[in-house]
Amino acid sequence: MSRILVTGASGYIGKTLVDKLLSQGHTVYGLSRHPPAARPGLIPLEGDITLPNLGLAATEDLKDIAIVYHLAGVHTLRIEDKDDKIYKTNVEGTRRVFNFCLAHNVPRLEYTSTAYAWPDNPYGRSKDQTERDLGLFQDKVKVTIWKPSIVMGTLENPYPGHFNLFVSALIKIHQRADLIRRKIEGTLRLPVIEPLFRIKGDPEGKLNLVPIEAVTEALAEESGSSSKKEGVVWLTNPSPPTLQQLTEWVSEFIMVNVKFVPEFKATPIEATFANLMTVFEPYLTGDSFPSDLKTCPPVTKDLIIDNIKAIL
């Protein structure tokens, strides 16, 4: 069994991965600014990837680490990175993790990027830059770049990821609009009309949602692999749902008639929502990702409903 360091060990994917690594018998160093509690096999480390030596004391006994799983980072979707926090954490922080591997003779670095490493927002740009950085140093440390798509949790293990934040914003703005609409209908004695909420996008396009268990199973499998994968590995759903399917499931649960439409003249409330969700637009343009997953549970209506229940 190996000694493994996991950055971002207190994060959503980090916690799930740590559990799997411990179940395999590994000794795990769980590094985070707010590390998880110690338990058999898990050694918590309070650290910060933006600091030299990851913020750890020079006297810390970190010998014989076989693998670093680097999951720590800022995952917020923003139009601008005003305080440079995304760049400093995701790009400069990963450079410090790589230097840590060199300083401690760690032979393997498993880096979790994203399938959406696109230049459309600071988060995507930071991941793209880091992938290019790591590509330059693969002769010094064996590097695997893992590219999960939009990770989905469960009712028992909820995750406030990008899709859930999108749905949460949709629910909140509809509730606000519904109060105004009903007040107007009541004042003017108009009949109640079922609201239609349109979002710009191709209804036949696909949003690549991948269950958390598929991601962590693939990551943990590599911890004991003698035929180590290197380069890029796509942790994406080979059969993702269409936007039309997703909106039908969401609409049924939140009781709002939501549709994706390529082009339309937006109502004021639709325009407000579009402005709020501008950063999410690139995710609604379709799906053409490869997939290296051996198995991937399907994204079902029940999984989507469980995630909505979790955010409510």
N, C-alpha and C positions, 0 to 999 in steps of 0.2 A: 504494500500500500504506500501511497505517496503523501508528502507534505505539500499542501496546496494553499496558496494565498488568493483570496477573493476580495477585490476592491468593490465597494458598493454592496457589502454583504448584508446591510440592513435594508436595502431596496427590495422592490417587489420580486424581480427576477433573481436577485442575489440571494434572498432568503430561501426561495424555492430550490435554487441550485445548491446552496449549502446543505439543505436537508438531504438531497440526493447524494452528494459527495460523502456525507457522514454515513449514510446507509450503506455505502460501498466500502466503508472501513478506512477512509482517508482521514488524516489529521488536517484540519482546516483552520487557517488563520483568517478570521473575518475582519477585514479592515473597513472602517467607516468613521465619519466624524461623530456618529452616535452608534457605536458598535453593538451588535447583538450580545445578549447575556451568554456567559460561559456555560458550557455543558459538555458532557463527555465527547471528546474528539474535536471540540470547537474552542479555539483560543481567540478571544476578542482583542482587536488592536484598534485603539483610538488614533486615527490618522487623517491626513488630508492630502489628496493627490496633487494639489496645487503647490505643495511645499517640497523642498529638497528631502530626499529619502522618504517621501510620502508622509512627512511630519513625524517620523518615528525616531526615537532616541538611538544614537549610535551603538548603545550597549544592548539593544534589543537582540535576543538570540533568534536569528532567522536563517539558520544554516539548512542546507540540503533541501531547499524549496524546489520541487520538480516542475511546477506549473504556476503561473499567475493568470487567473481569470480576471480580466479588467472589465468591470461592468459599471463602475462609478461614472457619473456624468450628469450634465444638465439636459433634461429631455423636453423642456418647455418650448412650445411653438410660439414664436414671436415674429413680427415684421422686422424689428430692429433689435440689435444687441447693444442697447444704449450704454450699459455699464461694462461691456466686454466680458460679462460673466460666463456666457456660453463658450466663447473662444478660449478664455483663460482656463476653464475647467476641462472642456472636451479636447482641445488641441494641445495647449501647453501642459495640461495635467497628464495627458497620455504620453507626452515626451518624457515627463518625469517618471512615469511608470516604466517606460522602456529603459531609461537610465538606471532605474532600480534593478531591473533584470540583469543589466550588465554588471552593476556593482556587486550583486549577490550571486552571480554565476547561475542565474535561472535559465535553463535551456529552452523553455517554451513559454510563449505569451499567447493567450487566447483572448482576443479583443472583440467585444460586442459592439458592432456598428449598427447600421440600419439598412434595410432594403431601399429606403427613401433618402439615400445620401445624394440629394439633389441640391443645386444652387438656388432654390426658390426661397429659402429662409435661413436665418443664422444657424439653426440646428442642423439642417441638411448640409450647409456649407462646412460646418465644423467637422462633421463626420467624413465628408469627402476629403477635406484637407488631411485629416488624421490617417485615412486609408492610404493616401499618397505618401505621407511621412513614413508609415510602417513599411510600405513597399520598398523604400530605399535601404532598409536595415535588415532585411530578411537573411542576409548572409551572416549576421552576428547572433541573432536569436531566431529560433523557429517560430514563425508567426502564423496564426490562423485568424482570419477576419470573418467573423460570423455576422450574417446580415438578416436578422429577423425583420418581418414586416410589422404590422400593427398587432401587438400582443393583446390577447383577450383573457380575462380572468374568469372566475366562476362565482356563483352565489356564495359558496363557502370560502372562497379565496379571491375576493374582489380586487380589481386593479383599476384605478382611475386614470386609464390611459387615454390616448388621443381620441379614439372612437367614442369612449364614454363621455369625454368632455364635450365633444361635438353634439351628442344626443342631449346632454344636460343643458347646453346652451339653447338648443331647439325647444326643449320643454319650458325653460324659463321665459323665453321671449314669446312663446305661444300663450303662456299663462297671462303675461302682461297684456298682450293684444286681445285675448279673450275677454278680459275684464272690461276693456274699452268698448269692444264690439257689443257685448251684452248690455252695457249701459245705454249705448246708442239705440239698439233694437228696442229696449224697454221704453225709452223716452219717446221714440217715434212710433211705437206700437208696430214694429216691423216683425214679420215672421222670422223665427230662428233659422239661420242658414248654416249648414255644415261648412266650416272653414276649409279652404284648400291652401296648403302651404307649399310653395314651389321653391326648389333649390336648383341652381344651374349645374347641369351635369348630364352625362349620357346614361340613361336608365339601364342600358345593356353593358355599361362599363362595370368593371369589377374592383371592389375594394379588398385588398389582400389582408384579411384578418387571420391570425394564426393562434391557436390555443396555447396557453402557457405551458402545458405539459409536453407538447411537441417540441417546444424550444429547449426546455431544461433537460428533457431526455436526450436530445442530440448533443447538448453541451457536456452533460455528465458522462455520456458514452465515451467521449474522447479522453477522459481522465485515466482510463485504464487501457487505452488502445495502443497496441504495439506498432500498428501501421498508422502513425499520426497523420491526420489531414493537415495540409499546409495550403496557403493561399486563401481564396475566397470560398466560403460555404454559405449557400442561400437557405435560410430557415424560413421559408415562405410556404403558403398554402398552395398546393398544386391545383386545387379546385375551389377557388374562393367564390362567395356569393356575388350576384350582380347587385348593383345599386337598387334596382327595382325590387329584388327579393328583400333586401335589407329594409327598404322603406315600407314595404307591406307589413313586415313583422313589427317594425317600430310603430307604424301607424295604428295597427290593431291594439297594441298595448297602451299607448298614450292617448288614443282616441283623437288623433289629429290626422287628417287626410294629407299625407306628405307625398310629394312626387318630385322626381328629378326630371327636369325639362332642359333640353339643349339651349333654347333661346326663348325669352319671354320678357314682357314689360313688367317689372317688379312693382308690387304694391309697396307703400312706405315701410310696412313691417318686414316684408321680404327683403327690401333693400337694407334695412337696419341689420338684419341677421347676416346678410351677405358681407356687409362691412365688418361685422364682428368676426366672421369666420374666413376672412380673406386668406389667412395663412394656411387654411385647410384645403383651399381650392386645388393645389397640385395633386392631392390624394384622390380627387374625384375624376381624374382624367382617364382612368382605365387601369389595366394591369397587364404587364407583359414580363413578369419576373420568372426566371427559372426557379426550380426548387430541388434542393438536395436532401430533403427529408425522406427517410425510409418509410415512416408512417406519420400520418397527420389526421387526427380526429376531425370530422366535418364540422364546419360552423353551421349550427342548426338554429332554428327559431328559438328553441329552449335556451340555448347558450346566449343568444342575444337578449332574451327576456331576463335571464338571470343577471346579466351585466347591467341592464337598466334598473332592475330591482336593487342591485348593489349601490348604484349611485343615488337612488332615491332614499 
